[in-house]
Amino acid sequence: MSVIHVTKDNFEELVLKSDKKVLLDFWATWCGPCQMIAPVLEEIAQEREDVTVAKIDVDKEMELAIKYGIVSIPTLIVMDQGQAVNKLIGFRPKADIEKLLD
């Protein structure tokens, strides 16, 4: 599966009601580390059928960024059954992100 883009309009259906874990990537187009982590997240999305990888552009979706206390990007949050269960801030290697999901 490829990475999906989430907005406040589809957040409830795609994230909160998901039957899989959701890895949220809070990012922005101007953020260098966000661009560096993007291919890693694409790989995870392709390799893991048990996880949905979703991107949230903090510039366009400020309401969601505020709701989840995003102060630095990239911030990765793992959602499971509608609840935030894990969080990483900043660029991290793939192995760190995969540990977050297990």
Summary of the structure (lengths in Angstrom):
residues: 102
radius of gyration: 12.1
end to end distance: 18.4
largest distance: 32.0
contacts: 295
relative contact order: 0.24
helix: 35%
strand: 28%
